[in-house]
Amino acid sequence: MTPITEVAGRRITLSNLGKVIHPATGTTKGELLHYYATVEAVILPHLRDRPVSFLRYPDGPGGQLFFTKNPPPGTPAWVATTPVPRTEDPRARQVMIQDLPSLVWASNLVPEFHTPQWRASSPAVADRLVLDLDPGAPATVVECCRVALHLRERLAADGLEAFAKTSGAKGLHLLVPVVPTPSETVSAYAKRLAVEAEAELPRLVTHRMTKALRPGKVFVDHSQNAAAKTTATPYTLRARARPTVSAPVTWEEIEACAAPDDLVFVMGDIAPRLERYGELLGPLFDAGRAGEVP
């Protein structure tokens, strides 16, 4: 019998709660749903009012993975959607996760959550800048931390404040609150930062995605500032063998990072971290902390 739960007055059909999703730890779908319900207060502000894309992995990371922007079949009428016109589909819409019922419903799909740097009320006008630091083996997150510290200082020189989270995979994401600025302008500035970083740290950084250039270096991916691109949402689980999380981290942790495992966090780590540090990305929502993009 398929269980049905009621969340804030909404009836939600759940499925396969005992199914193992993250094989390395035996983490089940029911545990995944519990995680998202537990972190509701911190993940919802990062999802709310932004069109959400899903990277679904219903059979675990070893099964079929598929990326979808369109509302999945069977999306309840009470789940909010917003127009996101695309060249191939001018009438396209995407889901918005506005509340706990929507979060539980979406979590039942077993997704990674991905969001753009802009809100639905102002399409292609970014309120944050992102730099995705992606290491090419044998480089690891340790090298990403060195690059992150460099970029933090560079951003500060322009009056911008950076906050960090793990990607939940191999690298780091730097998030910067900015006054609403056209995504095209933010993209150009982010690319300039990446090019400068490569010039100043040529043995450590590349700003180009070309695979031949990446071994042993950190790719500073600036492209996710484009209006059509998305980034893993803070606190989302990732489609990995272990239930790793794209988790906020302190600059002290980045400075102290000496081994890749130092900045790997799984879903069981998040509640204790919230108790210890609070919401490290809270300043992203403080308009007084947003800076002007040069």
C-alpha positions as CSV (number, residue, x, y, z in Angstrom):
1,M,0.0,0.0,0.0
2,T,1.4,3.4,-1.0
3,P,1.6,5.7,2.0
4,I,-0.1,9.0,2.0
5,T,1.0,11.7,4.4
6,E,-0.5,15.1,5.2
7,V,1.8,18.1,5.4
8,A,0.3,21.5,6.3
9,G,-3.1,20.4,5.0
10,R,-1.8,18.9,1.8
11,R,-2.1,15.2,1.1
12,I,1.1,13.8,-0.5
13,T,1.5,10.3,-1.9
14,L,4.9,8.9,-1.0
15,S,6.6,5.8,-2.6
16,N,9.3,3.3,-2.0
17,L,10.3,4.7,1.3
18,G,12.5,1.7,2.1
19,K,14.4,1.8,-1.2
20,V,18.2,2.3,-0.8
21,I,19.2,5.4,-2.7
22,H,22.8,6.0,-1.4
23,P,24.4,2.5,-1.5
24,A,27.6,3.3,0.3
25,T,25.7,4.1,3.5
26,G,22.5,2.2,2.9
27,T,20.5,5.5,3.1
28,T,16.9,5.0,2.2
29,K,14.4,7.2,0.4
30,G,12.5,7.6,3.7
31,E,15.7,8.9,5.3
32,L,16.2,11.3,2.4
33,L,12.7,12.7,2.9
34,H,13.3,13.1,6.6
35,Y,16.5,15.0,5.9
36,Y,14.7,17.6,3.7
37,A,11.9,18.0,6.2
38,T,14.5,18.6,8.9
39,V,16.4,21.3,7.0
40,E,13.2,23.0,5.8
41,A,14.0,26.3,7.5
42,V,17.3,26.7,5.8
43,I,16.8,25.2,2.4
44,L,13.4,26.8,1.6
45,P,14.8,30.4,1.5
46,H,17.3,29.3,-1.2
47,L,14.6,27.6,-3.2
48,R,11.7,30.0,-2.8
49,D,10.7,32.3,-5.7
50,R,13.3,30.7,-8.0
51,P,12.5,28.3,-10.8
52,V,13.8,24.9,-9.8
53,S,15.4,22.3,-12.0
54,F,15.7,18.7,-10.9
55,L,18.5,16.2,-11.5
56,R,16.6,13.1,-10.6
57,Y,18.2,9.8,-9.4
58,P,15.3,7.6,-8.3
59,D,17.4,4.4,-8.5
60,G,20.4,5.9,-6.8
61,P,23.6,7.4,-8.5
62,G,24.3,4.1,-10.3
63,G,20.9,4.2,-12.0
64,Q,19.4,6.5,-14.6
65,L,20.0,10.2,-13.9
66,F,17.9,12.7,-15.8
67,F,17.8,16.5,-15.7
68,T,14.4,18.1,-16.0
69,K,13.2,21.7,-16.0
70,N,9.6,21.1,-16.9
71,P,7.1,20.3,-14.1
72,P,7.1,16.5,-13.8
73,P,4.0,14.6,-14.8
74,G,1.5,14.5,-12.0
75,T,2.6,17.7,-10.4
76,P,-0.2,18.7,-8.0
77,A,-2.1,21.8,-8.9
78,W,-1.1,23.4,-5.5
79,V,2.6,23.3,-6.4
80,A,3.5,26.8,-7.7
81,T,5.0,27.2,-11.2
82,T,6.4,30.2,-13.1
83,P,6.8,31.0,-16.8
84,V,10.4,30.4,-18.0
85,P,10.2,30.9,-21.8
86,R,12.8,29.0,-23.8
87,T,13.6,29.2,-27.5
88,E,12.3,25.7,-28.1
89,D,9.3,26.2,-25.9
90,P,8.1,29.9,-25.4
91,R,5.3,28.7,-23.0
92,A,7.6,26.6,-20.7
93,R,7.0,26.7,-17.0
94,Q,9.1,25.5,-14.1
95,V,8.2,24.4,-10.5
96,M,8.8,26.7,-7.6
97,I,9.3,25.2,-4.1
98,Q,7.5,27.7,-1.9
99,D,6.6,25.8,1.2
100,L,7.1,22.5,3.2
101,P,4.4,20.5,1.3
102,S,6.1,21.4,-2.0
103,L,9.5,20.5,-0.6
104,V,8.2,17.1,0.6
105,W,6.4,16.4,-2.7
106,A,9.6,17.3,-4.7
107,S,11.8,15.3,-2.4
108,N,9.7,12.2,-3.1
109,L,11.1,12.5,-6.7
110,V,14.6,12.0,-5.4
111,P,16.2,15.0,-6.9
112,E,19.2,17.3,-6.6
113,F,17.8,20.8,-6.5
114,H,19.3,23.3,-8.9
115,T,18.4,27.0,-9.0
116,P,19.5,30.1,-11.0
117,Q,21.0,33.2,-9.6
118,W,17.8,35.2,-10.2
119,R,14.2,35.2,-8.8
120,A,11.1,34.6,-10.9
121,S,9.9,38.1,-10.2
122,S,13.0,39.5,-12.1
123,P,14.1,37.0,-14.7
124,A,17.7,37.3,-15.8
125,V,18.4,39.9,-13.1
126,A,20.8,38.3,-10.6
127,D,20.8,38.9,-6.9
128,R,23.9,36.7,-6.4
129,L,27.1,35.8,-8.2
130,V,28.5,32.3,-8.2
131,L,32.0,30.9,-8.9
132,D,32.2,27.2,-9.1
133,L,35.7,25.9,-8.2
134,D,36.1,22.5,-9.8
135,P,39.4,20.6,-9.3
136,G,41.0,18.5,-12.0
137,A,42.7,15.4,-10.6
138,P,45.2,15.2,-9.0
139,A,44.0,18.6,-7.6
140,T,41.3,18.3,-4.9
141,V,39.2,20.6,-2.8
142,V,42.5,21.5,-0.9
143,E,43.6,23.4,-4.0
144,C,40.1,24.8,-4.4
145,C,40.5,26.3,-0.9
146,R,43.6,28.1,-2.0
147,V,41.8,29.6,-5.0
148,A,38.8,30.4,-2.8
149,L,40.9,32.5,-0.4
150,H,42.5,34.3,-3.4
151,L,39.1,35.1,-4.9
152,R,37.7,36.2,-1.5
153,E,40.4,38.9,-1.3
154,R,39.9,39.9,-5.0
155,L,36.1,40.3,-4.4
156,A,36.7,42.2,-1.2
157,A,38.8,44.7,-3.2
158,D,35.7,45.4,-5.3
159,G,33.5,45.8,-2.1
160,L,31.9,42.3,-2.5
161,E,31.6,39.7,0.3
162,A,31.9,36.0,-0.5
163,F,30.4,33.1,1.3
164,A,31.3,29.5,0.6
165,K,29.7,26.0,0.4
166,T,30.9,22.7,-0.7
167,S,29.6,21.5,-4.1
168,G,28.7,18.2,-2.5
169,A,30.9,16.6,-5.1
170,K,34.6,17.5,-5.5
171,G,34.8,21.3,-5.2
172,L,33.6,24.6,-3.7
173,H,31.0,27.2,-4.6
174,L,31.5,30.9,-3.8
175,L,28.3,32.9,-3.5
176,V,28.3,36.6,-3.4
177,P,25.2,38.8,-2.7
178,V,24.8,41.6,-5.3
179,V,22.3,44.3,-5.8
180,P,20.0,43.2,-8.6
181,T,22.1,43.3,-11.8
182,P,21.5,41.9,-15.3
183,S,22.8,38.4,-15.5
184,E,24.8,39.4,-18.6
185,T,26.7,42.0,-16.6
186,V,27.3,39.6,-13.7
187,S,28.5,36.9,-16.1
188,A,31.0,39.3,-17.7
189,Y,32.4,40.3,-14.3
190,A,32.7,36.7,-13.1
191,K,34.6,35.8,-16.3
192,R,36.9,38.7,-15.7
193,L,37.6,37.4,-12.2
194,A,38.3,33.9,-13.5
195,V,40.7,35.2,-16.2
196,E,42.5,37.4,-13.7
197,A,42.8,34.4,-11.3
198,E,44.4,32.3,-14.0
199,A,46.9,35.1,-14.8
200,E,47.9,35.5,-11.2
201,L,47.9,31.8,-10.3
202,P,48.8,30.2,-13.7
203,R,49.9,26.9,-12.2
204,L,46.8,26.5,-10.1
205,V,43.9,28.0,-12.1
206,T,42.3,27.7,-15.5
207,H,39.2,29.7,-16.6
208,R,38.6,27.4,-19.5
209,M,36.7,24.1,-19.5
210,T,38.9,22.4,-22.0
211,K,39.8,19.0,-20.4
212,A,43.4,19.1,-21.6
213,L,44.0,22.2,-19.5
214,R,42.5,21.0,-16.3
215,P,44.7,18.2,-14.8
216,G,46.2,19.5,-11.5
217,K,44.3,22.8,-11.7
218,V,41.2,24.4,-10.4
219,F,38.7,25.3,-13.1
220,V,37.0,28.6,-12.1
221,D,33.6,28.1,-13.7
222,H,32.0,31.5,-14.2
223,S,29.4,30.2,-16.7
224,Q,26.8,29.5,-14.1
225,N,26.0,33.2,-13.9
226,A,24.3,33.1,-17.3
227,A,20.6,33.5,-17.0
228,A,19.9,30.0,-18.5
229,K,22.3,28.2,-16.1
230,T,21.7,26.8,-12.6
231,T,23.8,25.8,-9.6
232,A,23.2,23.1,-7.0
233,T,21.1,24.7,-4.3
234,P,22.6,25.1,-0.8
235,Y,21.7,22.1,1.4
236,T,20.7,19.9,-1.5
237,L,21.7,16.2,-1.5
238,R,23.9,15.1,-4.4
239,A,23.6,12.0,-6.5
240,R,26.6,10.3,-5.0
241,A,27.3,6.9,-3.4
242,R,27.2,8.6,0.0
243,P,24.4,11.2,0.8
244,T,26.7,14.2,0.5
245,V,25.3,17.7,0.9
246,S,26.2,21.0,-0.8
247,A,27.0,22.4,2.7
248,P,27.9,25.9,3.8
249,V,31.4,26.2,5.3
250,T,33.3,28.8,7.3
251,W,36.3,30.6,6.0
252,E,38.2,29.1,9.0
253,E,37.4,25.6,7.7
254,I,38.6,26.6,4.3
255,E,41.9,28.0,5.7
256,A,42.5,24.9,7.7
257,C,41.6,22.4,5.0
258,A,44.5,19.9,4.6
259,A,42.8,16.9,3.0
260,P,39.8,16.3,0.8
261,D,37.8,14.6,3.5
262,D,38.0,17.7,5.6
263,L,35.2,19.3,3.6
264,V,33.0,16.3,2.9
265,F,29.6,16.5,4.7
266,V,26.8,14.0,4.6
267,M,23.2,14.6,5.6
268,G,23.7,13.5,9.1
269,D,26.3,16.2,9.6
270,I,24.0,19.1,8.8
271,A,21.8,19.3,11.9
272,P,24.9,19.5,14.2
273,R,26.5,22.1,12.0
274,L,23.4,24.2,12.0
275,E,23.3,24.0,15.8
276,R,27.0,25.0,16.0
277,Y,27.2,27.7,13.2
278,G,23.6,28.6,12.4
279,E,22.8,29.5,8.8
280,L,26.2,30.5,7.4
281,L,24.5,31.7,4.2
282,G,22.0,33.9,6.0
283,P,23.8,37.1,4.9
284,L,22.8,36.3,1.2
285,F,19.3,37.5,2.2
286,D,20.5,40.7,3.8
287,A,20.1,43.5,1.3
288,G,22.6,45.6,3.3
289,R,25.3,43.0,2.5
290,A,24.7,43.1,-1.3
291,G,27.4,44.9,-3.3
292,E,27.5,46.7,-6.6
293,V,28.9,44.7,-9.5
294,P,31.8,46.7,-11.0
